[in-house]
Amino acid sequence: MKSKEEPTTAVDMAKEQEDGLRDKVPPLRGKLGRSNTMSPPPSTSNVPRVPRGGSLRERHRSMDRDHPAHSRHRRFSAHIVARRESMFERGASLDASIRRPSLASVAERGNWGNRWEFLLSCVGLSVGIGNVWRFPYLAYQNGGGAFLIPYIIMLALAGKPMYFLELAIGQFGGVGPIALWNCCPVMKGVGCAMVTVSLIVCIYYNVIMSYTLHYMGASLAAEVPWAKCDPEWANMDTCYVRGATNVNHSDPESAHTTVHRETASLQYWERKVLALSSGIEDLGPIKWDLALCLFISWCIVVLCLVKGIKTSGKVSRVSILRLRAPPAFLISGNGNSFSRRQVVYFAATFPYVILLTLLVTGLMQPGAIDGVLFFILPTWSKLLDIQVWRAAAGQMFFSLSVSMGGLIMYSSYNDFRNNVYRDALVVSVLDTVTSIISGMVTFSILGAMATDLGVPIDQVVKEGPGLAFVAYPEALLRLPCPQFWSVLFFLMLFVLGLDSEFALLENVLTSISDEFTWLRNHKLIFCVVTACFCYLVGLPCVTHGGNYVLTLMDVYGGGVGVVFIAIAECIGLLWIYGLGRISSDLEFMLGNRPNAYWRITWSFLAPVILMMIFLYSLVFHVPLRYEEYLYPNWANMIGWALACVSMLQIPIWAVLMVWKQPAGSLKEKLQMSARSTAEWGPSDTSLRSEWIAFTQKNVPGTLLSEQRKDCNNSTPINVGDKLGEAL
């Protein structure tokens, strides 16, 4: 029989746990060492000393070891424990507010164990297949150096600034990409669009990973299949093996004829792996070998996702199949176990060892330097082509994973005072270096192939997303024991893709779970159902015409839509919420105000340049091509419809947010929808009052117009926004 004091509901249990833990946790320290005033400090005679340093979770674990009775309670992150009120307690109306989950539900999100988990997970998200697969083929498609220059310019003026902005604002708010827009409810559609783009990209991204599994399995044979022209799949009249004594194993003089020759690696890719049809009109049947590889890939992703956010950092360290390693494996000890530093070192350097090995091998071949020069030196006339700049912008966002929500989601699990500037600088530089190394590897091989075939570099292979699966296998053939190196290389590609795939889908699951918190109690079912949906939607990409579908999704779903979302993100954060407010918030969190470079690129250069590229690319739109194949008009319309699935959410949600305001006139509705809600503020809510005072002091002219209660006391505090009042 239950006693009267025993909680009877989940809400009561959560409140009881919150009250018990709040008494145990000492007050957090705010900016410049000032203690918060959320509650009086507990008596030091009864409360165990919490060790300084380490993650918040580790501090709670230390208390648990000293006090066994305390281990019965759920371990909350300190900034979550500090929340004085939940949605249940306030009974607040949602109206224009974007829901911030209650204390009990937020506690289920978890947080990073330490800063290395976050940093390496960001590396895994940004440094992936996009660098090794997508960057080289776009560079080749858009003139080599003529693509590299716009890419670097876009990276400096938009990519790196927005990368830092997303990490910083996600860490400040401590919520996902949808709930983040409590700072500016009228732009809630930006968060929804980010989640939609993540879902679209992760569907076809896993198809690329299935290709790597296919190649990995094929590499286990006694001889890699692309090392010869097999009559089973090759056209023996045109098939060519580089370095062979003859071209088609029958006529040594055919090398000098006018017959268009194709390497065995190219024909293996198109004729064996893809069984490529004549066009998107002829999808043909499903290739069941690729469908099986796609199924295996999704199974591995699901095994990771059911473990939640903590899996990402551990697997970024271990880099094997993303299964959670036992604690003994991650901690130094006696015997043969790896130390944590050794594991990090291996995971961080393994892809670069493979790429640098291929680069050295490629540069030693005749004609390789010509290929590298084609990659570095631009064709100046192509710099005037707006499509090159749009492709560079799309690749920059795709590679860094900016404007897809994953960075915001990852940084939302950070400690409030984490040095996110350092993390953003490290990851963005590493991403660029990886792309350039991958490009040099690819173009060195293309230069050698062009010398063998006696054709210009821009004609040596067909343009398209299959370039990486032609150039890299060619390079692997030049290494001793190509089977071994092929397995390692495609394993590397799969692991790189898995990091990014995990983050994309985790972003979708986390964002939806933040809105519908009851889904956290059914994590496994939710994850499996989502993966099954993505697998079924991705099956058209593994048909005989599937590569045409994949290219359509990549160009429109992962390219055009992302640029538009980035523009709206800049407008919402920097023009409506305000550059002054952003700078003040980051100064409050990091201790330093963003310098002139960040403020100018955020508020002017990034949005204006992206607007110009987007508008010009619409005006001078060129229908999509796949190598020599021109997509029909109906296929381009499907592509634009796919892009609109994400883009149209921004104006639709803006209208809904304005319409839901309780004010009477349209002007008042616009004002209220542009103001921060009562849910917006530091993820460490014990600093709420200090943050409000800091903002009022450092952002002159901030208008106070919306009544809300501070989480630290019951005194009504006015919080508003200058632009919202101006509207």
N, C-alpha and C positions, 0 to 999 in steps of 0.2 A: 504493500500500500504506500503510495507516494505521500510525502510530507507536504505541508502548505508551501514551504519555501522552495521546493523543487520546481524548476522551470517546466512549463507544460508545452511551450511552443519553441520553434526554432529562433524566433525573434527574442524571446525571453532568455534563451540559452546564450545567444550572441551578446545580449546586454550584460548578462551576468559575467561572461568571460571578459568583456570589455572593461567592466568595473574592476574586476579582480586584477587584470593585467595593468590597468592604468595606475593602480596603487603600487605595483611592483616596479614600473619603469621610471627611472629618474628623469627629471626634466631635460629636454634636449637643449643644446646651446644654439643660439641664433647667430645672426650676423655679427662679426667682430667680437665674438665671445660673450655677447649679452644673453643672459638666461631668459627663457620665456616665462610668462606669468600665467600659464594656462592653469596650473594648480600648484598648491604648496608642495615643496619637496617632501618626500616621505622620510620617515625617521631612519637615520642611518644605522640605528642599532638593530633593527629587524630586517632591513632590506639588504640583500647581498650586493656586494660591490660588482658592478658591471665592468668588464675589462674594456679598455679603450682600444680603438682600432678594429680592423676586420669588418665583416658585414654585419648588418643588423640581425640577420638570422643567427649568425655565430654568437652574438652577444646573448641572445635568448637561450641558445643551447648551453652556454656557460652557466646561466642561472639555473637551467633545468638540472644540470649535473649536481649543483650545490643543494638544490631543493627538489627532491623527488616528487613532493606533492604538487609542485608547480607544473610538472610535466604533463599532468592530466589536462591542462588547458591547451587550447590551440595556440600555436606560436604566431603572433601577429607581427608584421613589420612595424617598427617604431612610429613611422609617420602615419600608419593606419590606426595604431592604438591611440594616437593623439586626437583622432576625430571625436569631438564631443557629442556630435549629433549624427544620427543616421536619417535616412529618408523616412523611416517609420516613425521616428521620434518627432520630426518636424511637421510631418504631414503636409509638406509643401506641395503646392500645385506645380505640375510640370510645365504647363503652358509653353512658353518659348524656351524654357530651360531644356538642356540636353542632360539626360539623367546621369548622375554620378551614383554608382552602386552604393548600397548600404554597407556598413562596417562588416557585417557577417559575410556578405557576398564578395566584397573586395578582398577580404583576407584569403580567399581561395585563389587569387591570381598568382600569388607567390612573388618573389623578387630575386635579383641576382645574388648569388652567394658572395661574390667579390667582383672587383672591377675588371679582372682578367676575363671572366665569363662574358661580360658585356662587350669588352673590346674585341675579343676574338669572334663573338657572334656577329658583330657589325662587320668585321673583316669577311666572315663567311657569307653575310648577306650581300655585301657590295662587290667582293672579289669572287667571281663565279664564272659560270659558263658564258655570261654576257661578255666578259673580257676575252675569253679564249675562242669562243664560237662566233659571237655576233659582231664584235668590233672588227676583226679581220675582213669578214665578207662585206661589211658596209664600207670599209676603207677601200677595198678593191672595186666595189661597185661605183664608188664616187670619186675615183681618180687618185687613190693613194694619198700623196701629200696634200692634194686639194681638199681632202677630208680631214687630215690630221690637224691642219692649221685652224679651221673653224672649231674642231673639237676642243683644242687647247684653249682657244679664246672663250668658248662657251663655258668651259670648266672653270676658268678664272673669274668670269663675270657673273656666272649664275650657279654652276654646279657646286663648287666648294662653299659659297655663301649660304646657299639653301640647305646644303648638307648640315652645316653647323647650326643653322636656324632650327631645323626639324629636331635634331638631337637635343638642343637646348630647351626648346619650348615643350617637348615631350617630357623631359626630365623635370621641368618646372611644374607642369600641371599634374604629372603622375597618372595620366589617363590615356586611353587609346585615341586613335585619329578621329573618332566621331565625338566622343565626350570632350575632346580638346576644344571644340568650338563653342563651349560655354563662354569663351572669351568674346565671341562674336556670333551669336546664334543665327543671324541671317545667312551666314556662310556654312551652316551645318552640312549642306550638300557637298562641300569639298571633302569632308571626311567620308561621306557615303560613297562619293566617286572614287576615292582612294581605295576603299575596300573592294569596290567593284572591279577596278583595274587589277588589283592584286589577285582576285579570283580568276579573271580572264587570263592573266599572264601565267599563273600557276597551272592552268589547264594545259597550255601548250608547252610550258617549260618542262613538264614531266615527260612529254613526248620526246624532247631532245635528250633527256636522261635515259629514256628507253633505247635510243640509238646507241648510247655509250655502253649499255648492258649488252646489246646485240654484238657490238664490236669486241667487247671484252670476252664474250663467249666464243666468238669466231677466232680470237687470238690464241685460244688454248689448243688449237689444232697443231699437228706436226709442222705445218707450214702455213703462215698467214695467207688467207685466200686471195688477197689483192697482190700477192707476189708473183702471180702468173695469170695468164689469160685462160680462164676455164671455159670451155665450149658450152658448159651448162648455162652460163649467163653472159658471156662475152660475145661481142661481135668480132669474130676472128679476122675480118678484113681491116678493121680500124684499131683494134686493141694493141696497146703498146706497153712494154715493160721497160722502164728506164734501167739502163745498165745491162740489158740483155744483149746477146750477140746478134740477134735479129729482132725484127719488129713484131711479126705475127707468127713466128716459129716456122715460116715456110718460105718467105721471100726476102732475103737481105736487102734487095734494092728498093723495097717498098718504102724505105725511110725517105727516099728522094722523090717519091711520086707526089702528085697533087692530092692524094687521098687525105682527108682530114683525120689525123690520128688522135686517139684519146688514150690516156693512161689507164692501166688496169685498175688503179684505185678509183678513178672516176667512174668507170663502167661498173665496178663492183658496187659503188654507192648507188648509182641510178638504176642499174638493172637487177641487182641482187637484193640490196637492202630495201630500197623503196619500191622497186618494180614500177617505176614512174610512168603514169599514163600520159596521154596527149594534152590534158588540160583539166581544169576544175569541173568542166562539164562531164567528164568521164571519171568519176571517183572510183568505180570498180569495187571489187570485194575487199573485205578486211584482210590484211596480212596478219595471220594469226601468230606468227613468230614475234612480230612487233607488238601485237596486242598482249601476248604473254609477258614480254619485257615490260610493257607499260603497267600491267597488273602487278608484277613483282616490285616495280618502283613505287607504286602507290602503297603497297603493303609495308614497305620499309618506312615510308613517310608516316603512315599511320602509327607504326610502332613508336616513332619518335614523338608524335604529337600527343599521344595519350599520356605521356609523362609530363607534359606541361612545359613551362618556360625554362625550368632548370636544366632540361636536357640539352638545350642549344649550346650553352657555354661548355658543358662537359664534352660534348661531341666535337665542338670546334677544337678542343684541346686534343682529343684522342684521334679524331678523323677516321674512325672505322665504324661503318654501318650505323652510326648514331644511336647505338644502344647504350643505356646508362651504365657506366663503368662502376664497379664496386669501389667503396671509399678507399680500400687498401691500395687500389691501382693508382689513385690520384695523389696519394700522400707518400712522402719519402719514408722508407723503412729499411729494415734489414733484408738480406736475401737478394733476390733478383728482381724485385718490383721496381718499376720506373719511378723516378722522382717527378714531381709536377713540372719542374723546369725542363726536364728532358722531354716529357710528353709535349709541352708547349713548343719547344724547339723543333721537334720532329714535325708536328702538325703545321707549323708556320713555314717551314722551309721545304717540305716535301714537294709542293707544286712547283716551286722555283728551281729545285734541283732538276726536275724533269724538263721544264721549259728551257733552262739554260743549257742542258745537255743537247736538246734538239736545236737550239740556236747555234751552238758551236758546230754541231754536225752539219747544219744547213749552210753556215758561212764557209765551210771548207769545200763546198761543191762549186764547180765552174759556173759562173753567171750569177752567183748568189748576191754579189755586191750590186749588180744591176737592179735586182729586185728590191734590195734595201733602199737604194737611191730613189726608186719609183715610189716607195713608201714615204720617204722623207721630203723629197723635192716636189713642190706642187706644180700642177698645170694651172697657171694663173687665170686663164679664162674661165676655168671651172669654179673659181671662187665667186664669180658673179651669179652662179646658179643657186637660186634660193632653196631648191630641193636639197642641195648638199648641206646647207646650213640647218635645214629642218631635220635631216637625217643625223647630223652631228648633235643637235640638241636632244633628239630622241634617244640616241645612244648614250649620251651623257647622263640623262635621267635614268635610263634603263640600267646602266652599269652601276651607278651610285645608289640605285633604288630610291631616289628622291621622288617625292610626290606620289608614292605608292602606299604610304602609311606604315611600312615596316620599321622605319627608323624611329618614328614617333612611338610605336608600340614597344620597341626594344628599350628606348631610353626612359619610358614611363616606369620601368621597374628599377631605375637607378636610385641610389641615395641622393638626397636633395642637393648636397654639396659636392657631388662628384665633379672632377675637372673635365667636363665634357668638351671643352675647347681642345684640349690635348688629344682626346680620342678622335674628334672630327678631323683634326689635321693629319694624324697618323693614317687613318683609314683612307681618306681621300687621296693622299699622296701614294699610298700603296696600291690603290685601285688604278691610278694613272700609270704607274710604273708597270703594273701587270699587263695592262692593255698594250702599252708600247712594246714590251718584250714579246707578247703574243703576236703583235703585228710584224715585228722583225723576223720572228720564226717563220710565219706564213709567207712573207714576201721573199725571204731568202730561198725558200723552196720553189716559189713561183718563178723567181729569176733563173734558178737552175733548170726548171722544166722548160722555160722559154728558150734557153740556150740549146737544150737537147732537141726541141721541136723546130727551132729556127723560126719562131714567130715572135711578135711583140708581146710584152708581158701582159698587156690588157686584153690579149686574145688567147692566152695559154689555156685557160679553163673558162667554163661558163660562170657568169655572175649568179649569185644566189646564196641562200643560207647553207648549202651543202659544202661550201668552200673548205671549211675546217675539216670535214670528213673526207676530203680529197688530199689536202696539203699535208696534214699531220701524218696520216698513214704513209704517204710518200717519204716523209722524213724518217719515220720509224724503220722503214726498210733499209736505211743506210746504217743502222746500228747493228752491232753484233747481237745475235740471238734476238731478233725482232719480236718474237713471241713474248719474251719476258718484258721488254720495254713497252710493247703494245698493251699488255695487261696493266702495267703500272700507269701508263698514260691515261687509258680510259677509266681506270679506277679513280685516278686523280680528277678527271672530268666529272665523274659521277658524284664524288664527294663534294667537289665545288658546287655542283648543281644542287646537291641535297641541302647544303647550308642555305642557299637562296630559296629553294622550294619550301623548306621548313618555315622560314621567316614569312614568306608570302601567305601561306595557308594559316599559319599561326596568327597572323595579322587579321585575317578574315574571322577566324574562330574567336579570338579575343575581343574584337570589336563588336561582334554580334552578341557575345556573352556579356559584355559590359552593358549592352542595351537590354538584353533579356537574361537577367542574372540567374533565373531558374535553370538555364542550360548548363550551368557549372556543376549541377548535381547529376548531369547525364553526359559528362565529358566524352566518355568512350563512344556512346551511341551517336552523339552529335558529330564527333570526328569521323566515325566510320560512314555515316550517312553522307556527310559532305564529300568524303573521298570517293564514295561510290558514284555520287552525282558527277564529280569531276571526271572520273574514269569513263563513264558513259558518254559524256559530252566530248571527251577527247578521242573517242574511237574513230570519228571521221578523219582524224589526223593520221591514222595508221592504215588507211585504205591505200589503194594504188595511186590515187590522186591526192593523198593526204598532205603531201608537202606543199601543194598549192593552198590548201586550207590553212596550214600552219603559217605560211608566209602572209596570208591575208590577216590572220589574227595578230601576227607580230607587228605588221606595219600600222594597222588601224587601231587595234585594241591596246597594244603596248607602245605605240609611238605617238600618233596624233593625239589620242586622249590624254596622255600624260603631260604633254606640253600645255594643253588647255587647262588642266588641273593645276599645274604649277603657276600659271598666270593668276588663276582665281585664288590660290593660296597666298600669293604675294599681296593681292588686293585686300584679302580678308585680314591678314595679320599685320600688314605694314601701312595700309591706307585707311582701314576702318578701325581696327583695334588701336593702331597707331605705332609709328616708329618710336616715339618717346616712351610709350608704355612698354614696348618690347625691350628697349634698351634698359629701362629702369628695372624691369623684372629680372633680366639677366645680370645686371649689376648687383641686385639684391641676392641672387642665388650664387654667383661666382665671385663676387667681390670686386670685379673690374667691369667698367663700362665698355661696350664694344667700340672699337676705334672707328675712324672715318671710313676705312676701306669697307668694313662690314655694313655700316649704315648707308653708304652711298650705293653699294651693290644691292642691298636688300630693297631699299625704297625706290630706287630709280633705274639703275642699269639692268638688273635682272628682269623686272616686269616689262620694261619698255622694249628691250631686245627680244624677249620671248613673244610679246604682242606683235611686233613687226614681222618676225619669222612666221608666226602662225597665220597672220592675215595675208601676207604675201604668198605663202604656200597654198592658201585657199584660192586666191585670185589666179595664180598660175599653176593650178593643180594639174599634175600629170597622171594619167591612169596607171594603175599598178602593172608591173611587168615581173615575170619570173624567167630569168635568162632571156631567151628570145620569144617567150610566150607572152602575149598581151591579154590581160584579163578582160573578160566581157563586161559590159556596162552593168549588168545585173549583179555581178560579183563585187564590183566597186561599190554599188549601192548597199550590198550586205555589209561590206567593210565599214562604210560610214554609219550604218545603223548600229554596228557593234561599238563604234567609237561613241555614238550618241547615248548608248546605254549608260555610260559613265558621265559624259559631259552634261547631258540634260538634267542630271540629278541636281546640279548646282542651281540653275534658275528655278527648278520645281520646288526644291526645299526652301529657297529664299522666299518664294511666294507663300508657301505654307507657314513659315516662321512669322512673316509679317501678318498674315491673316489671323493667326492664333493669338495675337496680342490682345489683351483686354481693353486697350485704349479705344477711344471712339473714332477720331479722325485718322486718315491715312498718314498724315504727317507724324502724329503721335505714335502710330504703329511702327513707322520706319525708325523713329528715334529709339523706341524700346527694343526693337529687334537688333539694333546695332550696338547695344550696350552689353557689357559683361553681365552675366547672371550671378546670383548668389552662390552658385556652385563653383565659380572660377576662383582660383587662387593657388598658392603654393601647395605642392603635394604634402609637405609637412605642415599641417594646419595649425600646429602650435605656434607657428610664426605668422598667423593671419593678421593679427592686429599690428604687428611690427611691419609687415609688408604694406598694409594700407597706409600707415603713417609715412613709410619710406616713399611710396608712390606719390602721395600728396605733396611731399617735400621736393621730390626730384623731377616731377612733371608739372611745371607751372601751368596754371590755367585749367587743370583737370576739373571738370564740372561734376558736382555731386548731385545726382538726380534720382537715383533708384534706391529705395529703402531696402535694407536687408539686415539681418542679425549676424554679428560676428560670431564665429564658432567659439571664441574664448569667453564671451560674457553675453549678457542679455541686452546690452546697450545697442539701440538701432544705429547703424552706421550707413551713411549715404555713399554709394559708389556709382560712378557713371563714366561716361566717355565723352571727350570733347567733340569728336566727329558725330557721335550719336545725337548730341544736343544740337549740333549745327544743322543736321538734317531736319 
